[in-house]
Each structure stands twice: as C-alpha cells, then as structure tokens.
Amino acid sequence: MNWLDPVLSALLLALYGLIFGVIGGALFNMLLPALQGGRWDFASLRSMQPSRYEVVVDEAVADEAVRLIGGLQTTGGGSTRT
C-alpha cells in the first residue's frame, strides 16, 4: 500500500470542504439577500415588547426615581423597593 494515497485523499477532502463549505456558504449568504431584492424576512416577528421593566438605582436617588416614574402606567406588580 502506498502511503501517499491516504495523504492525497485527505488533502483533496480538505480542499473539497474548504471550497464547498466556506466559500460556498459565503456565496450563498451574499446571493440570498440579492435574490430577495434586499429584503429580510421578519414576517414571523410582529414586535418585541417587554412584559416588565426593572429600574435599579442607588439608595441615594431611589426616592427621586420613584417620583420620576410614578406617573407611568404599570401592568403588574407595581413598585417594589428594597
């Protein structure tokens, strides 16, 4: 058995993987948006809205923070101050 055959096969397989893996993937990622007219498909995503907010402030300014956000409408737990 010739020792050069497996080495040559491994190099050809690596070259095949490089050409069709890296370069082919890059070409696909460049061509796909061009074929879609530059539009991205976000049809499944209507909007992202947080269910709640957390405000973290130092104790020295906690009362001022509560005063500033006191007029905002809350949807749940209300103000919790620890």
PyMOL Python script that loads the backbone (N, CA, C, O; Angstrom):
from pymol import cmd

cmd.read_pdbstr("""\
ATOM      1  N   MET A   1       0.852  -1.189   0.000  1.00  0.00           N
ATOM      2  CA  MET A   1       0.000   0.000   0.000  1.00  0.00           C
ATOM      3  C   MET A   1       0.888   1.240   0.000  1.00  0.00           C
ATOM      4  O   MET A   1       1.852   1.333   0.759  1.00  0.00           O
ATOM      5  N   ASN A   2       0.556   2.155  -0.834  1.00  0.00           N
ATOM      6  CA  ASN A   2       1.322   3.376  -0.965  1.00  0.00           C
ATOM      7  C   ASN A   2       0.885   4.352   0.130  1.00  0.00           C
ATOM      8  O   ASN A   2      -0.316   4.569   0.293  1.00  0.00           O
ATOM      9  N   TRP A   3       1.803   4.941   0.877  1.00  0.00           N
ATOM     10  CA  TRP A   3       1.468   5.859   1.969  1.00  0.00           C
ATOM     11  C   TRP A   3       0.988   7.209   1.442  1.00  0.00           C
ATOM     12  O   TRP A   3       0.382   7.985   2.180  1.00  0.00           O
ATOM     13  N   LEU A   4       1.253   7.486   0.181  1.00  0.00           N
ATOM     14  CA  LEU A   4       0.868   8.767  -0.393  1.00  0.00           C
ATOM     15  C   LEU A   4      -0.629   8.841  -0.712  1.00  0.00           C
ATOM     16  O   LEU A   4      -1.205   9.930  -0.717  1.00  0.00           O
ATOM     17  N   ASP A   5      -1.256   7.706  -0.975  1.00  0.00           N
ATOM     18  CA  ASP A   5      -2.684   7.697  -1.321  1.00  0.00           C
ATOM     19  C   ASP A   5      -3.577   8.261  -0.208  1.00  0.00           C
ATOM     20  O   ASP A   5      -4.411   9.122  -0.490  1.00  0.00           O
ATOM     21  N   PRO A   6      -3.434   7.809   1.047  1.00  0.00           N
ATOM     22  CA  PRO A   6      -4.297   8.383   2.093  1.00  0.00           C
ATOM     23  C   PRO A   6      -4.026   9.863   2.351  1.00  0.00           C
ATOM     24  O   PRO A   6      -4.946  10.620   2.659  1.00  0.00           O
ATOM     25  N   VAL A   7      -2.775  10.271   2.226  1.00  0.00           N
ATOM     26  CA  VAL A   7      -2.423  11.684   2.435  1.00  0.00           C
ATOM     27  C   VAL A   7      -3.055  12.533   1.339  1.00  0.00           C
ATOM     28  O   VAL A   7      -3.627  13.588   1.611  1.00  0.00           O
ATOM     29  N   LEU A   8      -2.947  12.065   0.104  1.00  0.00           N
ATOM     30  CA  LEU A   8      -3.550  12.789  -1.006  1.00  0.00           C
ATOM     31  C   LEU A   8      -5.066  12.833  -0.887  1.00  0.00           C
ATOM     32  O   LEU A   8      -5.682  13.856  -1.186  1.00  0.00           O
ATOM     33  N   SER A   9      -5.662  11.754  -0.463  1.00  0.00           N
ATOM     34  CA  SER A   9      -7.119  11.722  -0.266  1.00  0.00           C
ATOM     35  C   SER A   9      -7.552  12.696   0.819  1.00  0.00           C
ATOM     36  O   SER A   9      -8.564  13.380   0.666  1.00  0.00           O
ATOM     37  N   ALA A  10      -6.805  12.768   1.908  1.00  0.00           N
ATOM     38  CA  ALA A  10      -7.135  13.699   2.991  1.00  0.00           C
ATOM     39  C   ALA A  10      -7.022  15.143   2.527  1.00  0.00           C
ATOM     40  O   ALA A  10      -7.857  15.978   2.871  1.00  0.00           O
ATOM     41  N   LEU A  11      -5.982  15.437   1.741  1.00  0.00           N
ATOM     42  CA  LEU A  11      -5.823  16.803   1.234  1.00  0.00           C
ATOM     43  C   LEU A  11      -6.941  17.173   0.260  1.00  0.00           C
ATOM     44  O   LEU A  11      -7.443  18.296   0.296  1.00  0.00           O
ATOM     45  N   LEU A  12      -7.326  16.260  -0.592  1.00  0.00           N
ATOM     46  CA  LEU A  12      -8.422  16.533  -1.517  1.00  0.00           C
ATOM     47  C   LEU A  12      -9.749  16.714  -0.779  1.00  0.00           C
ATOM     48  O   LEU A  12     -10.562  17.561  -1.148  1.00  0.00           O
ATOM     49  N   LEU A  13      -9.958  15.918   0.258  1.00  0.00           N
ATOM     50  CA  LEU A  13     -11.176  16.063   1.055  1.00  0.00           C
ATOM     51  C   LEU A  13     -11.205  17.405   1.786  1.00  0.00           C
ATOM     52  O   LEU A  13     -12.252  18.047   1.872  1.00  0.00           O
ATOM     53  N   ALA A  14     -10.055  17.826   2.311  1.00  0.00           N
ATOM     54  CA  ALA A  14      -9.976  19.129   2.977  1.00  0.00           C
ATOM     55  C   ALA A  14     -10.224  20.261   1.985  1.00  0.00           C
ATOM     56  O   ALA A  14     -10.906  21.234   2.309  1.00  0.00           O
ATOM     57  N   LEU A  15      -9.677  20.138   0.788  1.00  0.00           N
ATOM     58  CA  LEU A  15      -9.895  21.149  -0.242  1.00  0.00           C
ATOM     59  C   LEU A  15     -11.359  21.204  -0.656  1.00  0.00           C
ATOM     60  O   LEU A  15     -11.918  22.283  -0.855  1.00  0.00           O
ATOM     61  N   TYR A  16     -11.968  20.043  -0.784  1.00  0.00           N
ATOM     62  CA  TYR A  16     -13.397  19.971  -1.112  1.00  0.00           C
ATOM     63  C   TYR A  16     -14.228  20.659  -0.020  1.00  0.00           C
ATOM     64  O   TYR A  16     -15.142  21.426  -0.320  1.00  0.00           O
ATOM     65  N   GLY A  17     -13.907  20.382   1.225  1.00  0.00           N
ATOM     66  CA  GLY A  17     -14.619  21.018   2.334  1.00  0.00           C
ATOM     67  C   GLY A  17     -14.435  22.518   2.354  1.00  0.00           C
ATOM     68  O   GLY A  17     -15.370  23.260   2.653  1.00  0.00           O
ATOM     69  N   LEU A  18     -13.232  22.969   2.037  1.00  0.00           N
ATOM     70  CA  LEU A  18     -12.967  24.410   2.002  1.00  0.00           C
ATOM     71  C   LEU A  18     -13.750  25.085   0.893  1.00  0.00           C
ATOM     72  O   LEU A  18     -14.377  26.123   1.103  1.00  0.00           O
ATOM     73  N   ILE A  19     -13.710  24.494  -0.277  1.00  0.00           N
ATOM     74  CA  ILE A  19     -14.382  25.116  -1.421  1.00  0.00           C
ATOM     75  C   ILE A  19     -15.895  25.141  -1.230  1.00  0.00           C
ATOM     76  O   ILE A  19     -16.530  26.186  -1.376  1.00  0.00           O
ATOM     77  N   PHE A  20     -16.461  23.997  -0.907  1.00  0.00           N
ATOM     78  CA  PHE A  20     -17.912  23.931  -0.830  1.00  0.00           C
ATOM     79  C   PHE A  20     -18.463  24.333   0.534  1.00  0.00           C
ATOM     80  O   PHE A  20     -19.645  24.663   0.637  1.00  0.00           O
ATOM     81  N   GLY A  21     -17.660  24.316   1.561  1.00  0.00           N
ATOM     82  CA  GLY A  21     -18.125  24.709   2.888  1.00  0.00           C
ATOM     83  C   GLY A  21     -18.008  26.202   3.116  1.00  0.00           C
ATOM     84  O   GLY A  21     -19.014  26.900   3.246  1.00  0.00           O
ATOM     85  N   VAL A  22     -16.794  26.684   3.163  1.00  0.00           N
ATOM     86  CA  VAL A  22     -16.555  28.093   3.500  1.00  0.00           C
ATOM     87  C   VAL A  22     -16.925  29.010   2.343  1.00  0.00           C
ATOM     88  O   VAL A  22     -17.714  29.942   2.503  1.00  0.00           O
ATOM     89  N   ILE A  23     -16.360  28.743   1.203  1.00  0.00           N
ATOM     90  CA  ILE A  23     -16.594  29.627   0.058  1.00  0.00           C
ATOM     91  C   ILE A  23     -18.034  29.511  -0.433  1.00  0.00           C
ATOM     92  O   ILE A  23     -18.666  30.519  -0.752  1.00  0.00           O
ATOM     93  N   GLY A  24     -18.553  28.288  -0.494  1.00  0.00           N
ATOM     94  CA  GLY A  24     -19.939  28.101  -0.920  1.00  0.00           C
ATOM     95  C   GLY A  24     -20.921  28.748   0.045  1.00  0.00           C
ATOM     96  O   GLY A  24     -21.914  29.337  -0.383  1.00  0.00           O
ATOM     97  N   GLY A  25     -20.652  28.643   1.350  1.00  0.00           N
ATOM     98  CA  GLY A  25     -21.519  29.290   2.339  1.00  0.00           C
ATOM     99  C   GLY A  25     -21.485  30.799   2.232  1.00  0.00           C
ATOM    100  O   GLY A  25     -22.513  31.461   2.369  1.00  0.00           O
ATOM    101  N   ALA A  26     -20.304  31.343   1.988  1.00  0.00           N
ATOM    102  CA  ALA A  26     -20.182  32.796   1.835  1.00  0.00           C
ATOM    103  C   ALA A  26     -20.928  33.273   0.594  1.00  0.00           C
ATOM    104  O   ALA A  26     -21.616  34.293   0.630  1.00  0.00           O
ATOM    105  N   LEU A  27     -20.790  32.531  -0.501  1.00  0.00           N
ATOM    106  CA  LEU A  27     -21.514  32.907  -1.720  1.00  0.00           C
ATOM    107  C   LEU A  27     -23.021  32.823  -1.516  1.00  0.00           C
ATOM    108  O   LEU A  27     -23.765  33.694  -1.968  1.00  0.00           O
ATOM    109  N   PHE A  28     -23.465  31.780  -0.839  1.00  0.00           N
ATOM    110  CA  PHE A  28     -24.891  31.628  -0.564  1.00  0.00           C
ATOM    111  C   PHE A  28     -25.408  32.790   0.283  1.00  0.00           C
ATOM    112  O   PHE A  28     -26.487  33.320   0.018  1.00  0.00           O
ATOM    113  N   ASN A  29     -24.642  33.186   1.297  1.00  0.00           N
ATOM    114  CA  ASN A  29     -25.067  34.287   2.171  1.00  0.00           C
ATOM    115  C   ASN A  29     -25.041  35.638   1.466  1.00  0.00           C
ATOM    116  O   ASN A  29     -25.739  36.563   1.882  1.00  0.00           O
ATOM    117  N   MET A  30     -24.255  35.764   0.419  1.00  0.00           N
ATOM    118  CA  MET A  30     -24.254  37.015  -0.337  1.00  0.00           C
ATOM    119  C   MET A  30     -25.353  37.024  -1.397  1.00  0.00           C
ATOM    120  O   MET A  30     -25.947  38.066  -1.673  1.00  0.00           O
ATOM    121  N   LEU A  31     -25.618  35.870  -1.985  1.00  0.00           N
ATOM    122  CA  LEU A  31     -26.594  35.815  -3.068  1.00  0.00           C
ATOM    123  C   LEU A  31     -28.040  35.800  -2.577  1.00  0.00           C
ATOM    124  O   LEU A  31     -28.924  36.332  -3.248  1.00  0.00           O
ATOM    125  N   LEU A  32     -28.286  35.206  -1.430  1.00  0.00           N
ATOM    126  CA  LEU A  32     -29.657  35.088  -0.943  1.00  0.00           C
ATOM    127  C   LEU A  32     -30.341  36.444  -0.748  1.00  0.00           C
ATOM    128  O   LEU A  32     -31.460  36.611  -1.235  1.00  0.00           O
ATOM    129  N   PRO A  33     -29.739  37.417  -0.069  1.00  0.00           N
ATOM    130  CA  PRO A  33     -30.401  38.732   0.026  1.00  0.00           C
ATOM    131  C   PRO A  33     -30.563  39.407  -1.329  1.00  0.00           C
ATOM    132  O   PRO A  33     -31.546  40.112  -1.559  1.00  0.00           O
ATOM    133  N   ALA A  34     -29.613  39.195  -2.218  1.00  0.00           N
ATOM    134  CA  ALA A  34     -29.733  39.805  -3.551  1.00  0.00           C
ATOM    135  C   ALA A  34     -30.920  39.203  -4.307  1.00  0.00           C
ATOM    136  O   ALA A  34     -31.634  39.917  -5.011  1.00  0.00           O
ATOM    137  N   LEU A  35     -31.129  37.911  -4.163  1.00  0.00           N
ATOM    138  CA  LEU A  35     -32.260  37.268  -4.833  1.00  0.00           C
ATOM    139  C   LEU A  35     -33.592  37.687  -4.228  1.00  0.00           C
ATOM    140  O   LEU A  35     -34.620  37.638  -4.902  1.00  0.00           O
ATOM    141  N   GLN A  36     -33.585  38.102  -2.952  1.00  0.00           N
ATOM    142  CA  GLN A  36     -34.812  38.553  -2.286  1.00  0.00           C
ATOM    143  C   GLN A  36     -35.034  40.046  -2.474  1.00  0.00           C
ATOM    144  O   GLN A  36     -35.952  40.609  -1.876  1.00  0.00           O
ATOM    145  N   GLY A  37     -34.238  40.683  -3.269  1.00  0.00           N
ATOM    146  CA  GLY A  37     -34.395  42.109  -3.516  1.00  0.00           C
ATOM    147  C   GLY A  37     -33.921  42.967  -2.353  1.00  0.00           C
ATOM    148  O   GLY A  37     -34.365  44.106  -2.210  1.00  0.00           O
ATOM    149  N   GLY A  38     -33.031  42.447  -1.524  1.00  0.00           N
ATOM    150  CA  GLY A  38     -32.515  43.200  -0.390  1.00  0.00           C
ATOM    151  C   GLY A  38     -33.433  43.209   0.809  1.00  0.00           C
ATOM    152  O   GLY A  38     -33.128  43.860   1.809  1.00  0.00           O
ATOM    153  N   ARG A  39     -34.551  42.506   0.739  1.00  0.00           N
ATOM    154  CA  ARG A  39     -35.491  42.471   1.861  1.00  0.00           C
ATOM    155  C   ARG A  39     -35.163  41.301   2.774  1.00  0.00           C
ATOM    156  O   ARG A  39     -34.768  40.232   2.309  1.00  0.00           O
ATOM    157  N   TRP A  40     -35.325  41.505   4.057  1.00  0.00           N
ATOM    158  CA  TRP A  40     -35.168  40.441   5.039  1.00  0.00           C
ATOM    159  C   TRP A  40     -36.551  39.985   5.449  1.00  0.00           C
ATOM    160  O   TRP A  40     -37.480  40.790   5.519  1.00  0.00           O
ATOM    161  N   ASP A  41     -36.692  38.714   5.718  1.00  0.00           N
ATOM    162  CA  ASP A  41     -37.986  38.148   6.055  1.00  0.00           C
ATOM    163  C   ASP A  41     -38.154  38.082   7.565  1.00  0.00           C
ATOM    164  O   ASP A  41     -37.637  37.177   8.219  1.00  0.00           O
ATOM    165  N   PHE A  42     -38.874  39.042   8.108  1.00  0.00           N
ATOM    166  CA  PHE A  42     -39.190  39.047   9.527  1.00  0.00           C
ATOM    167  C   PHE A  42     -40.694  38.894   9.720  1.00  0.00           C
ATOM    168  O   PHE A  42     -41.257  39.458  10.658  1.00  0.00           O
ATOM    169  N   ALA A  43     -41.340  38.149   8.855  1.00  0.00           N
ATOM    170  CA  ALA A  43     -42.793  38.014   8.908  1.00  0.00           C
ATOM    171  C   ALA A  43     -43.258  37.328  10.188  1.00  0.00           C
ATOM    172  O   ALA A  43     -44.358  37.601  10.669  1.00  0.00           O
ATOM    173  N   SER A  44     -42.445  36.450  10.739  1.00  0.00           N
ATOM    174  CA  SER A  44     -42.873  35.736  11.934  1.00  0.00           C
ATOM    175  C   SER A  44     -42.715  36.573  13.196  1.00  0.00           C
ATOM    176  O   SER A  44     -43.231  36.195  14.248  1.00  0.00           O
ATOM    177  N   LEU A  45     -42.022  37.690  13.118  1.00  0.00           N
ATOM    178  CA  LEU A  45     -41.780  38.545  14.271  1.00  0.00           C
ATOM    179  C   LEU A  45     -42.645  39.792  14.154  1.00  0.00           C
ATOM    180  O   LEU A  45     -42.357  40.680  13.351  1.00  0.00           O
ATOM    181  N   ARG A  46     -43.694  39.858  14.947  1.00  0.00           N
ATOM    182  CA  ARG A  46     -44.577  41.033  14.891  1.00  0.00           C
ATOM    183  C   ARG A  46     -43.973  42.205  15.624  1.00  0.00           C
ATOM    184  O   ARG A  46     -43.805  43.284  15.055  1.00  0.00           O
ATOM    185  N   SER A  47     -43.651  42.001  16.868  1.00  0.00           N
ATOM    186  CA  SER A  47     -42.985  43.045  17.633  1.00  0.00           C
ATOM    187  C   SER A  47     -42.406  42.435  18.887  1.00  0.00           C
ATOM    188  O   SER A  47     -42.812  41.359  19.328  1.00  0.00           O
ATOM    189  N   MET A  48     -41.454  43.144  19.448  1.00  0.00           N
ATOM    190  CA  MET A  48     -40.873  42.717  20.716  1.00  0.00           C
ATOM    191  C   MET A  48     -41.241  43.765  21.755  1.00  0.00           C
ATOM    192  O   MET A  48     -40.827  44.921  21.669  1.00  0.00           O
ATOM    193  N   GLN A  49     -42.018  43.344  22.727  1.00  0.00           N
ATOM    194  CA  GLN A  49     -42.409  44.250  23.793  1.00  0.00           C
ATOM    195  C   GLN A  49     -42.124  43.578  25.127  1.00  0.00           C
ATOM    196  O   GLN A  49     -42.559  42.450  25.357  1.00  0.00           O
ATOM    197  N   PRO A  50     -41.407  44.252  25.998  1.00  0.00           N
ATOM    198  CA  PRO A  50     -41.107  43.655  27.291  1.00  0.00           C
ATOM    199  C   PRO A  50     -42.370  43.533  28.138  1.00  0.00           C
ATOM    200  O   PRO A  50     -43.270  44.370  28.056  1.00  0.00           O
ATOM    201  N   SER A  51     -42.424  42.495  28.942  1.00  0.00           N
ATOM    202  CA  SER A  51     -43.575  42.321  29.826  1.00  0.00           C
ATOM    203  C   SER A  51     -43.429  43.157  31.091  1.00  0.00           C
ATOM    204  O   SER A  51     -44.415  43.455  31.766  1.00  0.00           O
ATOM    205  N   ARG A  52     -42.193  43.531  31.408  1.00  0.00           N
ATOM    206  CA  ARG A  52     -41.977  44.378  32.579  1.00  0.00           C
ATOM    207  C   ARG A  52     -40.622  45.054  32.465  1.00  0.00           C
ATOM    208  O   ARG A  52     -39.780  44.653  31.661  1.00  0.00           O
ATOM    209  N   TYR A  53     -40.424  46.066  33.264  1.00  0.00           N
ATOM    210  CA  TYR A  53     -39.168  46.795  33.324  1.00  0.00           C
ATOM    211  C   TYR A  53     -38.667  46.765  34.755  1.00  0.00           C
ATOM    212  O   TYR A  53     -39.455  46.739  35.700  1.00  0.00           O
ATOM    213  N   GLU A  54     -37.371  46.769  34.906  1.00  0.00           N
ATOM    214  CA  GLU A  54     -36.771  46.887  36.227  1.00  0.00           C
ATOM    215  C   GLU A  54     -35.845  48.091  36.220  1.00  0.00           C
ATOM    216  O   GLU A  54     -35.006  48.238  35.332  1.00  0.00           O
ATOM    217  N   VAL A  55     -36.005  48.945  37.213  1.00  0.00           N
ATOM    218  CA  VAL A  55     -35.157  50.118  37.350  1.00  0.00           C
ATOM    219  C   VAL A  55     -34.303  49.915  38.589  1.00  0.00           C
ATOM    220  O   VAL A  55     -34.825  49.706  39.685  1.00  0.00           O
ATOM    221  N   VAL A  56     -32.999  49.977  38.414  1.00  0.00           N
ATOM    222  CA  VAL A  56     -32.069  49.787  39.519  1.00  0.00           C
ATOM    223  C   VAL A  56     -31.318  51.092  39.718  1.00  0.00           C
ATOM    224  O   VAL A  56     -30.657  51.588  38.806  1.00  0.00           O
ATOM    225  N   VAL A  57     -31.428  51.645  40.925  1.00  0.00           N
ATOM    226  CA  VAL A  57     -30.764  52.906  41.237  1.00  0.00           C
ATOM    227  C   VAL A  57     -30.109  52.797  42.609  1.00  0.00           C
ATOM    228  O   VAL A  57     -30.402  51.890  43.388  1.00  0.00           O
ATOM    229  N   ASP A  58     -29.227  53.732  42.879  1.00  0.00           N
ATOM    230  CA  ASP A  58     -28.607  53.803  44.202  1.00  0.00           C
ATOM    231  C   ASP A  58     -29.637  54.265  45.230  1.00  0.00           C
ATOM    232  O   ASP A  58     -30.617  54.932  44.896  1.00  0.00           O
ATOM    233  N   GLU A  59     -29.398  53.902  46.465  1.00  0.00           N
ATOM    234  CA  GLU A  59     -30.311  54.266  47.558  1.00  0.00           C
ATOM    235  C   GLU A  59     -30.445  55.780  47.681  1.00  0.00           C
ATOM    236  O   GLU A  59     -31.501  56.287  48.058  1.00  0.00           O
ATOM    237  N   ALA A  60     -29.372  56.497  47.361  1.00  0.00           N
ATOM    238  CA  ALA A  60     -29.391  57.953  47.497  1.00  0.00           C
ATOM    239  C   ALA A  60     -30.390  58.611  46.543  1.00  0.00           C
ATOM    240  O   ALA A  60     -30.904  59.686  46.852  1.00  0.00           O
ATOM    241  N   VAL A  61     -30.670  58.008  45.420  1.00  0.00           N
ATOM    242  CA  VAL A  61     -31.573  58.615  44.446  1.00  0.00           C
ATOM    243  C   VAL A  61     -32.849  57.797  44.259  1.00  0.00           C
ATOM    244  O   VAL A  61     -33.599  58.044  43.314  1.00  0.00           O
ATOM    245  N   ALA A  62     -33.109  56.834  45.132  1.00  0.00           N
ATOM    246  CA  ALA A  62     -34.273  55.964  44.992  1.00  0.00           C
ATOM    247  C   ALA A  62     -35.576  56.743  45.074  1.00  0.00           C
ATOM    248  O   ALA A  62     -36.484  56.507  44.277  1.00  0.00           O
ATOM    249  N   ASP A  63     -35.687  57.660  46.016  1.00  0.00           N
ATOM    250  CA  ASP A  63     -36.926  58.433  46.153  1.00  0.00           C
ATOM    251  C   ASP A  63     -37.185  59.289  44.909  1.00  0.00           C
ATOM    252  O   ASP A  63     -38.326  59.425  44.468  1.00  0.00           O
ATOM    253  N   GLU A  64     -36.124  59.859  44.353  1.00  0.00           N
ATOM    254  CA  GLU A  64     -36.263  60.668  43.138  1.00  0.00           C
ATOM    255  C   GLU A  64     -36.688  59.786  41.959  1.00  0.00           C
ATOM    256  O   GLU A  64     -37.496  60.210  41.133  1.00  0.00           O
ATOM    257  N   ALA A  65     -36.153  58.575  41.875  1.00  0.00           N
ATOM    258  CA  ALA A  65     -36.521  57.661  40.798  1.00  0.00           C
ATOM    259  C   ALA A  65     -37.985  57.257  40.909  1.00  0.00           C
ATOM    260  O   ALA A  65     -38.685  57.191  39.898  1.00  0.00           O
ATOM    261  N   VAL A  66     -38.455  56.985  42.120  1.00  0.00           N
ATOM    262  CA  VAL A  66     -39.857  56.628  42.325  1.00  0.00           C
ATOM    263  C   VAL A  66     -40.750  57.795  41.934  1.00  0.00           C
ATOM    264  O   VAL A  66     -41.810  57.593  41.341  1.00  0.00           O
ATOM    265  N   ARG A  67     -40.334  59.004  42.257  1.00  0.00           N
ATOM    266  CA  ARG A  67     -41.111  60.188  41.907  1.00  0.00           C
ATOM    267  C   ARG A  67     -41.175  60.377  40.392  1.00  0.00           C
ATOM    268  O   ARG A  67     -42.228  60.715  39.851  1.00  0.00           O
ATOM    269  N   LEU A  68     -40.047  60.159  39.706  1.00  0.00           N
ATOM    270  CA  LEU A  68     -39.994  60.381  38.269  1.00  0.00           C
ATOM    271  C   LEU A  68     -40.813  59.350  37.494  1.00  0.00           C
ATOM    272  O   LEU A  68     -41.426  59.692  36.483  1.00  0.00           O
ATOM    273  N   ILE A  69     -40.835  58.115  37.942  1.00  0.00           N
ATOM    274  CA  ILE A  69     -41.578  57.094  37.211  1.00  0.00           C
ATOM    275  C   ILE A  69     -42.947  56.841  37.823  1.00  0.00           C
ATOM    276  O   ILE A  69     -43.663  55.940  37.387  1.00  0.00           O
ATOM    277  N   GLY A  70     -43.312  57.613  38.813  1.00  0.00           N
ATOM    278  CA  GLY A  70     -44.596  57.409  39.488  1.00  0.00           C
ATOM    279  C   GLY A  70     -45.795  57.592  38.589  1.00  0.00           C
ATOM    280  O   GLY A  70     -46.828  56.963  38.817  1.00  0.00           O
ATOM    281  N   GLY A  71     -45.697  58.427  37.580  1.00  0.00           N
ATOM    282  CA  GLY A  71     -46.824  58.680  36.702  1.00  0.00           C
ATOM    283  C   GLY A  71     -46.959  57.667  35.574  1.00  0.00           C
ATOM    284  O   GLY A  71     -47.935  57.713  34.826  1.00  0.00           O
ATOM    285  N   LEU A  72     -46.007  56.761  35.436  1.00  0.00           N
ATOM    286  CA  LEU A  72     -46.069  55.777  34.358  1.00  0.00           C
ATOM    287  C   LEU A  72     -47.067  54.683  34.694  1.00  0.00           C
ATOM    288  O   LEU A  72     -47.216  54.296  35.854  1.00  0.00           O
ATOM    289  N   GLN A  73     -47.754  54.185  33.662  1.00  0.00           N
ATOM    290  CA  GLN A  73     -48.731  53.120  33.854  1.00  0.00           C
ATOM    291  C   GLN A  73     -48.003  51.796  34.032  1.00  0.00           C
ATOM    292  O   GLN A  73     -47.104  51.475  33.255  1.00  0.00           O
ATOM    293  N   THR A  74     -48.385  51.023  35.051  1.00  0.00           N
ATOM    294  CA  THR A  74     -47.776  49.716  35.270  1.00  0.00           C
ATOM    295  C   THR A  74     -48.771  48.629  34.924  1.00  0.00           C
ATOM    296  O   THR A  74     -49.982  48.838  35.008  1.00  0.00           O
ATOM    297  N   THR A  75     -48.259  47.453  34.531  1.00  0.00           N
ATOM    298  CA  THR A  75     -49.140  46.368  34.126  1.00  0.00           C
ATOM    299  C   THR A  75     -49.199  45.252  35.152  1.00  0.00           C
ATOM    300  O   THR A  75     -49.968  44.304  34.991  1.00  0.00           O
ATOM    301  N   GLY A  76     -48.415  45.346  36.184  1.00  0.00           N
ATOM    302  CA  GLY A  76     -48.398  44.195  37.076  1.00  0.00           C
ATOM    303  C   GLY A  76     -48.066  44.542  38.494  1.00  0.00           C
ATOM    304  O   GLY A  76     -48.823  45.232  39.178  1.00  0.00           O
ATOM    305  N   GLY A  77     -46.917  44.055  38.937  1.00  0.00           N
ATOM    306  CA  GLY A  77     -46.531  44.054  40.326  1.00  0.00           C
ATOM    307  C   GLY A  77     -46.423  45.402  40.987  1.00  0.00           C
ATOM    308  O   GLY A  77     -46.392  45.471  42.216  1.00  0.00           O
ATOM    309  N   GLY A  78     -46.365  46.467  40.239  1.00  0.00           N
ATOM    310  CA  GLY A  78     -46.275  47.778  40.836  1.00  0.00           C
ATOM    311  C   GLY A  78     -44.853  48.072  41.296  1.00  0.00           C
ATOM    312  O   GLY A  78     -43.898  47.450  40.832  1.00  0.00           O
ATOM    313  N   SER A  79     -44.727  49.016  42.202  1.00  0.00           N
ATOM    314  CA  SER A  79     -43.419  49.452  42.660  1.00  0.00           C
ATOM    315  C   SER A  79     -42.957  48.565  43.810  1.00  0.00           C
ATOM    316  O   SER A  79     -43.663  48.380  44.801  1.00  0.00           O
ATOM    317  N   THR A  80     -41.766  48.029  43.653  1.00  0.00           N
ATOM    318  CA  THR A  80     -41.152  47.282  44.764  1.00  0.00           C
ATOM    319  C   THR A  80     -39.823  47.920  45.056  1.00  0.00           C
ATOM    320  O   THR A  80     -38.967  48.047  44.180  1.00  0.00           O
ATOM    321  N   ARG A  81     -39.661  48.315  46.281  1.00  0.00           N
ATOM    322  CA  ARG A  81     -38.427  48.987  46.680  1.00  0.00           C
ATOM    323  C   ARG A  81     -37.825  48.191  47.815  1.00  0.00           C
ATOM    324  O   ARG A  81     -38.461  47.936  48.838  1.00  0.00           O
ATOM    325  N   THR A  82     -36.559  47.800  47.599  1.00  0.00           N
ATOM    326  CA  THR A  82     -35.855  47.017  48.632  1.00  0.00           C
ATOM    327  C   THR A  82     -34.687  47.772  49.168  1.00  0.00           C
ATOM    328  O   THR A  82     -33.978  47.274  50.043  1.00  0.00           O
TER     329      THR A  82
END
""", "prot")
cmd.dss("prot")
cmd.show_as("cartoon", "prot")
cmd.util.cbc("prot")
cmd.orient("prot")
